[in-house]
Amino acid sequence: MIRVGIVGYGNLAKGVEAALMHTSDMKLEAVFTRRDPATVAIKTSGVPVCPYDSLADYKDKIDVIVNCGGSATDLPVTTPQIAQNFNVIDSFDTHANITSHFANSDEASKKGNKISIISVGWDPGLFSLARVYMNAVLPNGQDYTFWGRGVSQGHSDAIRRIEGVEDARQYTVPVESAVRSVRAGEMPNLSVRDKHTRECYVVAKDGADKKKIEEQIKTMPNYFADYDTTVTFITKEEMAANHSGLPHGGSVIRSGFTGFAGDTPQTVEFSLKLGSNPEFTGSVLIAYARAAYRLSLSGECGCRTVFDIAPALLCEQSAAQLRAHLL
């Protein structure tokens, strides 16, 4: 059995815990939190909830850590910390900073002779793979990524970290005219602002400066500054009634041409429709945790991304079973 530890216990961590319940080769060993462990109730019986500072005590008891912190401030610090003692997976999704996060995690993993796999999920993650496959197969073309309509966990978390914010949900919304144009093979030139809008629903703390909160959201680099963003302040009751779910999804589309004259149109699309973003992302993380463990067993170390992982390493099934049933 692959022994798994979870760092954090928010929505994503609960998705990881749920995914582990449906595997036969992995088990949850412990959950680590910065909160008072006595206040954290997990679903898996008999598994301890421990202080984050006690993580090193489990160095020989856990095979891989799934780090479920936020990309804005947690993962850039904690993944390299954890990587010195454990194989570790994270879902870092700040695209502009992936290169530096990779370098820091790679250095720490090599120091500890461990494997880390960063930016695991569906985007970055499965969508990243779709883009690579499509570009390789249709080099004469252009690709487009549309997210939503759905709740972005990372963007919602970034808003919640603003002073004066009690709760927040951020919906990423594709611009329908842009989607129609791409699917029609028109290959338009689209800016990030042309492709998506962002809708933010915010519960402000009593006495908070709402105008300042709105300004901080709309000018936040890497998250909102490049998009048409609306901010709507609502009550806790409205948040609970209308925004308690975490749906998401999206599409990667590449339009291109093949043939001797290079004029035969081809379109490839990979899409997801998710009832629960964190539960699906948790399932992806668990598959890559399995791969990290297997790579570590083979003596490898350092940081990886989804581009570096052979598909067979993700699956419970043997190579022979995969050839017989999925090839």
FIMI-758618 format. One record per residue: x, y, z of N, C-alpha, C, CB in turn. Coordinates in steps of 0.05 Angstrom, whole numbers, plus 32768, in hexadecimal, padded with zeros to 4 digits. Each point is the difference from the previous one (the first is absolute). Glycine has a CB too. Example, Ala and Ser with C-alpha at 12.3 -4.5 7.8 and 13.67 -1.06 7.14 Angstrom:
% FIMI-758618
81087F8E809C7FEE801880008012801880007FDA7FE98019/801F802C7FD98010801880017FF18016800E80187FF37FD5/
% end
This chain:
% FIMI-758618
80117FE880007FEF801880008011801980007FDC7FE78018/801D802C7FD7800E801A80007FF48011801680097FFD7FCE/8008800C80447FF7801080178001801E7FF980117FDC8020/7FD780307FE27FFD801C7FF77FFA801280177FEF7FEF7FD4/801E8028802C7FFA801580137FF480187FF280257FF1801E/7FC9801D7FEE7FF480187FF58007801880117FD97FE57FED/8031803080068005801A800E7FEA80137FFA80327FF87FFE/7FC0801280177FE980117FFD7FE77FEF8001801B80217FE5/7FCF7FED80217FE67FF17FFF7FE980137FF880117FE18024/7FF3802B7FC47FEB800F7FF47FF17FEF7FEB801A802B8008/7FD97FE27FE57FF17FF27FEC80107FEC7FF07FE280277FFE/80367FE27FFA80117FEF7FEF80097FE78010800F80287FE6/7FF97FDC803380097FEA80117FE97FEC80048021801E8017/7FC77FEC7FEC7FE97FEE80037FFC7FF07FE67FEB801F8021/801A7FEE7FC87FFE7FF17FE780157FEA7FFE7FEE80297FEB/802B7FDD801F80157FEB80007FF87FE98013802280247FF7/7FD47FE380207FF77FEB80137FEB7FEF7FF4800B801E8026/7FE17FEE7FCC7FEB7FF07FF3800B7FEE7FEB7FE080258009/80347FE57FE7800B7FF07FEB800F7FE8800B800480297FE4/800A7FDA8033800E7FEA800C7FEE7FEA8008802280208010/7FC57FE67FF77FED7FEB80087FF97FEE7FE97FEE801F8022/80187FE97FC67FF97FEF7FE880197FF47FF37FD8801D7FF9/803E7FE1801680187FF37FF680047FE680108014802C7FF1/7FF97FC1800280067FE7800F801E7FFE80077FDA7FEA7FE8/80368028800E801D7FFF8004800B8017801180047FE77FD5/7FEA802A803580098018800F7FEF80038018800F80167FD6/7FFC7FF6803F7FF1800580188009801A800D7FFA7FCF8007/7FF3803F800680078018800E800D7FFA801B7FD980187FE9/803E7FF4801B800F7FFB80197FFD8015801480217FE87FE5/7FDD803280127FFD801680137FF980197FF180217FEC8020/7FD180267FEE7FFA801B7FF6800F801480117FD27FF27FEE/803A80228005800F8015800F7FF4801B7FFB802A7FE57FFC/7FD3802A801A7FF2801A7FFE800D801580127FD67FE77FF6/8027803280028009801680117FEB80088014801D80107FDA/7FCB7FE680227FEB8005801480047FEE80187FE0800D7FDB/80107FF8803980007FEE80187FF57FE57FF67FF980278021/80187FC37FE07FF67FE67FF67FE67FF7800C802F7FF57FF9/7FCC801380207FE77FF8800D7FE7800B7FF3801A7FFD802A/7FEA80187FC67FE9800D7FF27FFC7FF57FE480088029801B/80097FC57FDC7FFE7FF57FE47FF67FE480018026801D7FF2/7FC27FDF80037FF37FE57FFF80027FF57FE47FE1800C8026/802E7FDF7FD680027FF47FE57FED7FE87FFE8030800F7FFD/7FCD7FE77FEA7FED7FEB7FFB800B7FE480047FEA801E7FE0/80317FDF801F800C7FE6800280057FF8801D801680077FD3/7FDE7FE4803680027FF8801C801C7FF580067FCF7FF78002/803B800F801680197FF580098018800E7FF67FE97FD68002/801480407FF08017800E7FF48004801A80117FF77FED7FD1/8022801880388005801780118001801A7FF180197FE2801E/7FDE80337FEF8003801C7FF68016800C80117FCF80047FF1/80468006800380188008800E8008801D7FFA80107FD17FFF/7FFE803C8013800A801B7FF980147FFF7FE97FFA800D8030/800580087FC0801280017FE9801D7FFE80097FDE801C7FE7/80287FF0802F801C8001800A800A7FE480087FF8802E8010/7FF67FBE7FF280097FE5800680057FEF7FE87FE68004802A/801980087FBE80027FF17FE7801A7FEF7FFF7FE580237FEA/80317FE9801F801A7FF27FFE80007FE680108016802C7FFA/7FD97FD2801B7FFF7FE880107FF67FE87FF07FF8801C8028/7FFB7FE97FC17FF57FEB7FF080117FF97FE87FD3800F800E/80467FF97FF280117FFC7FE980027FE37FF6801A80278010/7FE67FC6800380027FE47FF87FE57FF28000802F80008013/7FBC800F7FF17FE57FF480027FEE80077FE8800580018032/800480117FBD7FF080097FEA80107FFF7FE67FE5801E801F/800F7FD77FCC800E7FFD7FE77FFD80197FEE7FF87FCF8003/7FF2803F7FFF7FFD80187FEF7FEC8013800E80097FE57FD6/7FFD803480287FEF8015800B7FF1800E7FE9801F80078027/7FC77FFD7FDD7FF080117FEE7FFC801B800D7FE97FD77FEB/8024803D800B8000801B800C7FE880107FF580337FFF8006/7FBA8006800B7FE7800D7FF77FFE801D80087FEA7FD38003/802C803A80008000801D80067FF880107FE880237FF98022/7FDB80217FE27FF980137FEA801880087FF07FD98010801B/80237FF67FCC801680087FEE800B801C80067FEC7FE27FDE/8002802F802D8008801C80038018800380137FD1800E7FF7/802E7FE68020801580038014800A7FE6800C7FED802D800A/80037FBE7FF780087FE8800E80147FEF7FF07FD480008016/80247FF77FD3800F7FEC7FF1801C80087FF97FD57FF07FEE/8030802A800A801C80077FFA80137FFC80177FED80217FE0/80087FE0803980117FFD80187FFF7FE280097FF78030800D/7FF27FC57FF57FFE7FE6800D80087FE87FEF7FDC8013801B/801F7FEE7FCB80097FEA7FEF801E7FFB80017FD980097FE2/8038800C801A801C7FFC800380087FF6801C800780237FDD/7FEB7FE7803880067FF7801B7FFB7FE280037FF4802E8012/7FF47FCA7FE57FF87FE4800280127FEE7FEF7FD1800E8009/80377FFC7FE080107FF07FEC801B7FF7800B7FE980197FDC/80217FF4803980197FF8800B7FFE7FE68010800D80308002/7FDB7FC880067FFC7FE880107FED7FEC7FF4800A801C8027/7FE57FED7FC67FEB7FEE7FF67FFE80037FE17FE78004802C/800F7FE77FC77FF580037FE67FE78011800380137FD37FEF/7FE880407FFF7FEA801380047FF480087FE5801680118029/7FCF7FF27FD87FF080097FE97FF3801A80087FF87FD07FEF/800680437FFE7FEF801780057FF080087FE7802180108023/7FCD80037FE07FEF80097FEA8005801E7FFA7FDD7FDE800D/803C802A7FF58008801C7FFC7FF5800A7FE580297FFA801C/7FC7801B7FE47FF380087FE78004801D7FF77FDF7FDE800B/8035802F80008007801B7FF780137FFD7FE87FFA8014802F/7FFA7FEB7FB9800F7FF97FE8801A80117FFD7FD57FF37FEA/80298026801C801780127FFC80187FF980117FE080247FF4/801B7FCD802280167FFB801380087FE280017FF08027801B/80067FC97FD280067FE48000801E7FFA7FFD7FD27FF77FED/803B80198002801D7FFB7FFC8010800380197FFB80107FD1/80008005803F800F800480187FF87FEC8016800380317FF5/7FE47FC8800C7FF77FEC8013800C7FE47FFA7FD580198006/802D7FE17FE0800E7FE77FF8801D800080097FE17FFD7FD9/802D80198023801C8001800780047FFD801E8008801E7FD9/7FE87FEF803780037FFE801D7FF97FE4800A7FF480308004/7FF77FC47FF07FF97FE5800880147FEB7FF77FD0800E7FFE/803B7FF77FEB80147FED7FF58019800080127FEF80087FD1/801A801080378018800280117FFB7FF1801B800C802C7FEA/7FDC7FD980227FFA7FF380197FFD7FE27FFE7FEA802A800E/800A7FCD7FDD7FFC7FE37FFC801A7FF17FFC7FD3800A7FEC/803F80038004801A7FF37FFC80108000801A8000800F7FD0/7FFD80068040800E8000801A7FF67FE98012800580327FFC/7FE27FC980037FF47FEB80117FFF7FE57FF27FE780228016/80227FDC7FD17FFE7FE77FF07FE37FF77FFE802F7FF3800F/7FC0801F7FEC7FE37FFB7FFD7FF580097FE57FFC80048032/7FEB7FF47FC87FF280097FE87FEB8014800880097FD37FEA/7FF6804380077FE9801280027FF380027FE48016801A8027/7FD07FE97FD97FF280057FE77FEE8018800580017FCF7FF1/8004804780017FF1801980057FEB80057FEA802880138018/7FC57FFF7FEF7FEC80097FED7FF07FE97FF4801E80267FF5/7FD97FC9801D7FF07FE97FF97FE28006800480267FE1800D/7FCA80197FE07FE3800580027FF57FFE7FE48005801E8028/7FE77FF37FD17FF67FFF7FE5800980187FEF7FD97FE78010/802D80307FFD800E80157FF2800D801380147FE07FFD7FD9/803A8001802A80137FEF7FF17FFC7FE28008802180267FFE/7FE67FC97FEF7FFD7FE380047FF67FF37FE77FF780088031/7FF07FEE7FD07FF57FF17FE97FFD80127FE77FE87FE28020/801080377FE57FFF80137FE9801C80057FF47FD780158015/803D7FEC7FFC801B80037FF780087FEA7FED800C8018802B/7FEE7FCF7FDD80057FE97FEF7FF280027FE680077FE48029/7FDF80247FD87FF180037FE7800D80147FED7FD67FF58019/803480217FF2800D80147FEF80197FF47FF47FEE8025801D/80227FCC7FF280187FF47FF57FFA7FED7FEA80168005802C/7FD77FE97FD97FF97FEC7FEB7FF5800E7FE77FF57FDE8024/7FFA80357FDF7FF5800E7FE98015800F7FF07FD580048019/803E80097FF58015800F7FF280127FED7FF17FFE80238023/80077FC57FE980127FED7FF37FF37FF57FE780147FF4802C/7FD280077FD57FF27FF37FEA7FF880147FEA7FEF7FDE8020/800A803B7FE87FF880157FEE8013801880037FD07FF08001/8049800D7FF58013801780047FF880197FF080237FDE8007/7FCD801E7FE47FF780177FF07FE48007800A801B7FF27FD8/7FE4801F803D7FE68006800C8003801380177FEF7FD47FF1/7FFB802E801E7FFF801280177FEE7FF48015800880287FE3/80007FDA80377FEF7FF480157FF480168012801C7FD67FFE/7FCE8022800E7FF0801280117FF77FF080197FF1801C7FD8/80107FF2803F7FF67FF380187FEA8012800C802C7FEA8009/7FBD80097FFC7FEA800E800D7FF97FF2801A7FED800F7FD3/8010800180437FF97FF4801A7FE48009800880318000800E/7FC07FEE7FFE7FE68007800B7FE97FFC7FED80188021801C/7FD07FE97FEC7FFD8010801880037FEF80197FE1801F7FE7/802F7FEB802C80047FF180188010800F80157FFE7FD77FE5/8003801D8033800D800C8017801E7FF97FFF7FD67FFE801B/803B80167FE5801D7FFC800180088000801E800780167FD2/80037FD3803780097FFF801C8017801280067FF07FD18001/802480307FEC8017801180057FF9801E8001801B7FDD7FEA/7FD4802B80037FF9801D7FFF7FEE8007801880037FFF7FCE/7FEB7FEE803A7FF0800680178011800280197FDA7FE87FEB/803A800680178012800180178010801A800180037FCF7FFF/8005803B7FE9800F80197FFF7FF08017800A801A7FEE7FD9/7FCC801280217FEE8016800A7FFD7FFE801E7FE880007FD4/80157FE780367FFB7FFD801D8018800980107FE27FD97FF6/803580297FFE80188008800F8002801F800180177FD67FF2/7FD7803880018001801D80027FF48009801B7FFB80047FCD/8012800F803F7FF6800A801A7FE4800A7FFD802F800C800D/7FC07FEC80067FE4800880007FED7FED7FF28011802D8001/7FF97FBE7FF37FEF7FED7FF27FFB7FE880128012800E7FD4/7FD57FEC80307FF87FE880107FFD7FE77FEF7FE9801F8020/800B7FE47FC87FFD7FE97FEF7FFE800B7FE37FE97FE48024/801C800A7FC97FFF80097FE47FFE7FE87FED801B8028800B/7FD77FDC7FDF80007FED7FE9800580107FE77FDF7FE18018/803380137FD78006800D7FE77FF87FED7FE98026801B8015/7FC97FEE7FD97FF87FF07FE9800F800A7FE77FD27FF98014/803B7FF47FDE800C80067FE67FEB7FFA7FEB802F7FF58011/7FCD801E7FDD7FEA7FFE7FED800B80047FE37FDF80108023/801F7FDB7FCC800980047FE47FEE80147FF180117FD18000/7FFB803E7FEE7FF180127FEF7FF57FEF7FE9801D8029800C/7FC97FD47FF27FF37FED7FEE800780067FE37FDC7FFA8021/8026801F7FD7800680067FE4801C7FF77FF97FE280288002/80307FD88011801B7FF77FFB80007FE17FFC80138027801A/7FDF7FCB7FF87FFE7FE37FFE7FF47FF87FE57FFB7FFD8032/7FF080107FC67FF37FF97FE6801380047FE97FD4800D8013/803B80087FED801380067FEB80167FEB7FFE7FF780308006/80137FC7801180157FEC80017FF67FE57FF6801680188026/7FD37FE07FE47FF47FE67FF77FFA80007FE27FED7FFA802E/800E801D7FC77FFA80027FE3801A7FFF7FF07FD7801A800A/80407FE5800380197FFE7FF18009801B7FF57FF57FD27FF5/8001804480168007801A7FF6801C800A80097FD0800B7FFF/803B7FE88015801A8006800B8004801D800680117FD97FE6/7FDE8033802B8003801C80068018800680127FCF80057FFC/803B801380038015800980137FF2800C8018802280087FDA/7FE07FEA803D7FF2800880188013800780177FD97FE37FF1/80228033801C800E800680197FF37FF18017800E802E7FEE/7FFF7FD280297FF37FF380177FE6800E8007802D7FF38012/7FD180277FEA7FE8800F80057FEA7FF87FEC801B80268013/7FED7FD37FD57FEC7FF97FEC7FF37FE48006801A801B7FDE/7FF57FD480317FF77FE580037FEF7FFB801980287FF27FE8/7FDD801E802D7FF27FFA801A7FF9801A800E80187FD58004/7FD38029800C7FFB8015801480017FF2801C7FE3801B7FE0/801F7FF5803580027FF5801B7FEA800D801180327FF77FFB/7FBF7FF880137FEB800A801180077FF8801D7FDD7FFB7FDC/80248019803580087FFC801C7FE9800680138030800B7FF4/7FCA7FE3801D7FEC80048015800E7FFF801B7FDB7FEB7FE4/8022802B802B8011800480187FEE80078018802680107FE3/7FE07FE280337FF58007801A80158010800F7FE17FD68001/80198043800580138011800E7FFB7FFF801E8003801E7FD8/80137FE480377FFD8001801D7FF3801B800880297FE28005/7FCB801D80137FF48019800A8014801780017FE07FE4801B/801980327FDA801180188000801680007FEB7FF780028030/800A7FEA7FBF80157FFF7FEC7FFB80157FEB80077FCF8008/800F803A7FEB7FFF80147FEB7FFB7FF27FE6801F801F8019/7FC87FE07FDE7FF87FF17FE8800D800C7FE77FD57FF38016/802D80277FE9800C800C7FE8801D7FF87FFE7FE180278003/802E7FD78013801C7FF8800080027FE37FF8800B80228023/7FE37FCD7FE880007FE37FF97FFC7FFD7FE27FEF7FF4802E/7FFE801A7FC77FFA7FFD7FE3801880097FEF7FD080098009/803D800D7FFF801880097FF280177FEC80017FF2802F800A/80127FC5800E80157FEC80037FFB7FE77FEF80088011802E/7FDE7FE87FD07FFA7FE97FEF800580067FE27FDD7FF28022/801880247FD5800280067FE3801C80067FF77FD280128003/80407FF6800F801C80067FF880137FEA80077FF580308006/80027FB9800480127FEA8009800E7FF47FE87FE27FF78028/8038800B7FD7800F7FF47FE97FFE7FE28000801F80268001/7FE27FCE7FE77FFE7FE37FFB7FE57FF48005802F7FFE800C/7FBF801280007FE57FF580067FEA80107FF280127FF1802C/7FED80297FD87FE980107FF6800780187FEF7FE97FF18028/802F80197FDA800780197FF37FFC80007FE2802180068024/7FE27FE37FCF7FFE7FFE7FE37FE47FF97FF680307FF38000/7FBC800D80117FE57FF77FF97FEB80158007800E7FD08007/7FDC802F7FEA7FE9800F80097FF47FF280187FF780117FD0/800A7FFC80477FF87FF480197FEA800F800E802F7FEF8005/7FBD800380037FEA800D801080017FF5801C7FE380067FD7/8019800C803D80017FF9801C7FE48006800C803280098003/7FC17FE380087FE68004800C80027FF8801E7FE87FF77FD4/8011801B803D80007FFA801D7FE57FF48008802280258009/7FDF7FC580057FE77FF2800980027FF9801D7FFA7FEE7FD2/7FF18008803980007FF7801C80097FE380037FDB8021800A/802B7FD8800F80077FE480057FE97FED7FF8801E800F8026/7FCA7FFA7FDF7FE87FF07FFA7FFD7FFC7FE17FEA8011802A/801C80047FC77FFF7FFE7FE380167FED7FF67FEC802E7FFD/802B7FD4800F80167FEE7FF87FF87FE3800480228024800B/7FD47FD6800D7FF87FE580067FEA7FF57FEE800D8009802F/7FE080097FCA7FE97FF77FF180067FFD7FE27FE480178021/802D7FFB7FD4800480017FE3801B7FF87FF67FDF80248001/80357FD98011801B7FFC7FF6800F7FEB80118001802F7FF0/7FF07FBD8019800D7FEB8011800D7FEA7FF07FDE800A8023/801A7FF37FC4800C7FEB7FEF801B80097FF47FD27FEF7FF6/803C7FFD7FFF801A80077FF480037FF27FE480158004802F/7FD880037FBF80017FF57FE58016800E7FF07FCF7FF48002/803A7FFF7FE98013800C7FEE80027FF07FE6801B80148027/7FF87FF27FC880047FF27FE7800D80127FEC7FD87FE48009/802680147FDE800D800F7FEB80087FF07FE9800F80208022/7FFF7FEC7FCB80087FF27FE7801B800B7FF77FD07FFA7FF3/80407FF38002801880077FF07FF97FF97FE380207FF88028/7FE3801C7FC77FFA7FFC7FE3801880087FF07FCE80088008/80397FE87FE4801580077FED7FF57FFD7FE480257FF38020/7FDD80227FD17FF980007FE4801980017FEF7FD380168009/802E7FD97FE2801880007FF07FFA7FF57FE4801C7FFC8029/7FFA7FFF7FC97FFE7FF77FE480147FEA7FFB7FF0802D7FF1/80087FC07FFE80127FEA7FF77FFE7FFE7FE27FFA7FE7802B/801580067FCA7FFF7FFB7FE38017800D7FF27FCF7FFE8002/80367FFA7FE5801780097FF07FFE801E7FFC80037FD47FEA/7FE5803780127FFE801C7FFC7FFB800F801B7FEE7FF77FD2/80107FFA80447FFC800C80197FE5800F8003803180048003/7FBB7FF17FEF7FE6800E80007FE87FEF80088013801D7FDD/7FF37FCB802F7FEA7FEF800A7FFB8007801D800C7FDB7FE0/7FDD803080277FFB8009801B7FFC7FE980137FEB80297FEE/80207FD9802A7FFE7FEC80157FFB800F801B801E7FDE7FE7/7FD1801780297FFB800B801B80007FEA80157FE580267FEC/80297FDE802980017FED80167FF7800F801A80267FE67FEA/7FC9800C80257FF6800C801980007FEC80177FE480207FE5/80267FE980327FFF7FF080187FF180118015802C7FE87FF6/7FBF800D80167FF0801180127FF87FF080197FEF80197FD8/800B7FF7803D7FF77FF580197FE8800E800A802F7FF4800B/7FBE7FFE80017FE9800B800D7FFF7FF4801C7FE780077FD5/80208009803F80057FF6801B7FEB80098014803080007FF6/7FC47FEC80177FED80068015800D800B80197FE27FDD7FEE/8038801B8016800F80098017801D80037FF87FE17FEA8021/8028802F7FDC801C80067FFA80137FF380137FF1802B7FEC/800C7FD9802F80147FF4801280007FE280017FFB8029801B/7FEE7FCA7FE27FFF7FE38000800F7FF57FE77FD58001801A/8026800B7FCF800E7FF77FE8801E800580027FD680097FE5/8031800F8024801D80078002800D7FED80147FF680307FF5/7FFC7FCA8021800B7FED801480057FE57FF37FE880188024/80077FDF7FCA80047FE77FF3801880007FED7FCF7FF88002/8036801F7FF1801880037FF080197FFF80117FE6801B7FDE/80197FF3803880178001801280087FE4800A7FF2802E800E/7FFA7FC27FF880057FE5800A800D7FEF7FEB7FD98004801F/801F7FFE7FC8800C7FF17FEB801E80077FFD7FD47FFE7FE8/8032801C801A801C80087FFE80107FFB80197FF180237FE1/80017FDB8036800E7FF78018800A7FE37FFD7FE4801F801C/800C7FD17FD780087FE47FFA801980007FEE7FD07FF18004/803080217FE8801780017FEE80198009800F7FE1800A7FDA/801C800A80388017800A800F800C7FE980107FEC802E8002/80037FC3800B800A7FEA801080107FEC7FEF7FD980068020/801C7FF37FC9800D7FED7FEE801B800A7FF67FD37FEE7FF3/802D802C8006801A800C7FF780147FFF80167FE7801D7FE0/80117FE98038801280008017800B7FE480057FE780278014/80087FC57FEA80097FE4800380157FF97FEC7FD37FF48012/802B80187FD680147FF97FEB801A801080047FDA7FF67FE1/8028801B80338018800E80068002801C7FF580157FD58001/7FD680357FF38000801B7FF47FFC801580167FEF7FEE7FD4/801A802A80277FFB801780127FFE80197FEF80187FE98026/7FDF802C7FE77FFD801A7FF37FE280067FFA802E7FFA7FEC/7FCE801D80077FE480097FFA7FF87FF77FE580068027801E/7FE07FD47FDF7FF47FF87FE67FE680107FFC80147FD18004/7FE3802F7FE47FE5800A7FFA7FF17FEA7FF2800F80317FFD/7FD87FD47FFC7FF07FEB7FF2800D7FF87FE67FD680128016/803980007FDD800D7FF97FE780147FE980037FFA80307FF2/80107FCC802580167FED80057FF77FE58009801C8026800B/7FCA7FD67FF97FF67FE8800D7FF37FEE7FEB7FF88019802B/80127FCE7FD37FF47FED7FED7FE37FF9800A802E7FED7FF4/7FBF80117FFA7FE47FFB80097FFD7FE680107FF280187FD8/801D7FD480227FFD7FE6800E80078003801E800B7FE87FD6/8006802C803180078003801C7FE9800B8011802E80087FF1/7FBD800280027FEA800C800E7FEB7FEB80098007802A7FE6/7FFA7FBF800E7FE97FED800280067FEA80147FF4800B7FD1/7FF77FEC803C80027FE8801180067FE77FEF7FE180158021/80147FEA7FC780037FE87FF0801D7FFB7FF77FD180077FF0/80367FE1800B801A7FF97FF5800280087FE380047FDA8021/801580267FD5800480077FE37FF17FEC7FEF802D8014800B/7FD37FD27FFC7FF27FEC7FF07FE28005800080247FDF800B/7FD18029800C7FE3800680027FF980187FEF7FFF7FEC802E/801280287FD27FFB80187FF180007FFA7FE28015801C8024/7FFE7FD37FD380017FF97FE47FE87FF07FF780327FFF8002/7FC47FF080107FEA7FEF7FFA7FE5800F7FFF80197FDA8014/7FE4803A7FFD7FE6800C80047FFD801D7FF87FFB7FE08025/801B802F7FDA7FFE801D7FFA800E80097FE77FFC80068031/80167FE97FC5801080097FE97FEF80007FE680297FEE8016/
% end
